Amino acid sequence: MTDDALPGATSAPDRREALIAHLRAHGEVEVATLPQRFGVSVETIRRDLRWLEESGRVRRSYGRVTAADSGAFESSRDFREQHLTDEKERIAKAAVRHLEDAETVFLDEGYQPLLVGRALPTDRDLTIVTASLPTALEMAERPRTQVVVIGGRLRRVTMGTVERWATRMLRDIEPDIAFIGANGVSDEGWMTTPSPSVAEVKETVVSIAQRAVFVGSHTKFSHSTFARFGHARDFERIITGKELRATTARRLTALGATVERV
């Protein structure tokens, strides 16, 4: 047992809350390290993780576990840039194949839309509209690219702008295509985010763009994070990784969505 391990006598509810706090502080961790960290058996940790996963608070994959985004928690930008990088790159490359003749492109806040921006062609004139300060700064370095930044209150966790200044400006434009992310996609097809202010921006973009494409890893699905901003069928297509379960893809298709796993 390590010096900072919790005693095995800790009650299950307290231990599970401590486990969530540990995951939120450290990002993705190996499941094999948790029994010693918490001073309990492997089977106890497995039961805890199963309970937390069924309640939508953690996500497990290939022997590793992460805290799921929720109404009270969003993963850090650093974590998002290091997590599931191969899948996110595949999604970005697939997304730009649907650019067609678009000249004006909206890129949502977050790391996945930034990857889409990086994959956009550099041999044509494009106007990129974004509420993300990191995305705006990076896209401004591209040749033949004009960048329009949406104003508003800046959120520290994503460095994206929100609230009425942002939505007011968005209502005056009509991008050819918008690439939108989410923190969660429920089994009923609802796109969600922890922040109502962010949801309002995303909802506005979906309503004003000529075409909207969802981009997000398989971990976003079968999970809700409080504030709805649209439904899967509101998007031209849903682009995610091949890691998404076929049953989940079929469920969304039955709800009217077009799902592309790459």
C-alpha positions, -999 to +999 in steps of 0.1 A: +000+000+000+014+034-009+017+062+016-013+081+001-035+050-003-069+052+013-077+026+039-097-004+028-123+003+054-135+034+035-172+030+026-181+023-010-198+057-016-169+076-001-144+055-020-162+061-053-162+098-047-125+097-039-119+077-071-138+103-091-117+131-075-085+112-083-095+107-120-104+144-124-071+154-109-049+130-129-068+124-162-066+089-177-051+063-153-044+026-155-070+005-138-042-018-124-028+011-103-061+017-084-063-012-060-031-003-043-039+034-044-072+028-026-061-001-004-087-025-017-089-056-038-089-058-076-125-071-075-136-041-053-122-016-078-138-034-107-172-032-089-166+005-082-157+012-118-186-008-131-210+011-109-195+045-119-195+035-156-232+025-155-240+058-138-221+077-165-194+091-144-164+073-159-153+058-192-132+027-194-112+015-224-084-011-228-074-012-191-076+025-186-102+048-171-111+085-172-136+107-155-165+115-178-174+152-185-205+162-166-225+192-155-199+199-128-167+188-146-149+193-179-116+177-188-087+200-193-073+211-227-040+194-220-059+161-214-079+164-246-048+171-266-032+139-253-062+115-252-072+093-282-050+113-305-050+086-333-088+085-334-092+122-333-068+126-363-088+101-383-120+120-375-104+153-386-092+139-419-126+123-426-144+155-418-125+177-443-135+152-471-170+167-467-158+203-472-170+202-509-170+238-523-174+255-489-156+289-487-167+298-451-161+273-423-171+275-387-148+257-362-163+250-328-143+255-296-123+224-284-094+203-296-113+181-321-125+211-342-090+225-341-077+193-356-103+197-384-089+232-390-054+218-393-066+193-419-082+219-441-066+224-475-041+253-478-044+256-516-077+275-516-091+307-501-111+300-469-128+322-443-127+305-409-151+316-382-145+305-347-154+312-310-121+296-300-091+319-293-065+291-297-080+280-330-082+316-343-045+322-335-034+290-352-056+294-382-044+330-387-010+316-396-023+296-426-019+310-461-050+321-481-070+321-449-091+348-434-101+344-397-132+359-381-133+357-343-166+356-324-166+380-294-179+374-259-169+362-225-139+340-226-142+306-209-109+296-191-112+258-196-115+260-235-106+296-242-138+299-262-162+328-262-199+326-251-230+345-241-250+372-259-221+390-276-212+357-293-247+346-303-256+381-315-227+381-339-234+346-351-269+355-361-255+379-386-236+353-406-242+321-425-212+298-428-212+272-456-203+244-431-198+241-394-178+215-376-193+211-341-182+190-311-200+180-279-191+166-244-218+140-246-243+124-270-272+106-252-287+073-263-317+093-274-295+113-298-293+146-278-260+166-281-250+180-248-224+201-230-219+210-194-224+247-199-257+263-209-237+293-223-217+270-246-249+251-255-265+284-266-235+292-289-236+257-305-273+258-309-271+291-327-243+278-350-264+247-360-293+270-368-274+294-390-249+272-409-260+258-442-245+224-432-234+212-398-212+182-392-206+166-357-170+155-349-162+136-318-145+105-304-165+073-295-162+082-258-187+110-263-216+086-269-241+071-245-234+099-222-252+132-213-236+163-198-265+185-187-273+212-214-288+201-248-280+221-279-293+199-307-302+164-319-281+140-339-306+143-368-299+180-370-265+173-384-257+164-420-236+136-406-220+123-373-183+115-377-166+094-350-141+066-346-145+030-357-143+023-319-180+033-315-201+003-310-221-008-340-252-010-318-249+026-308-244+037-345-275+017-355-295+033-327-286+068-339-293+058-375-328+047-365-333+081-349-326+098-383-289+104-381-262+096-406-232+080-388-198+077-403-172+056-383-136+060-394 
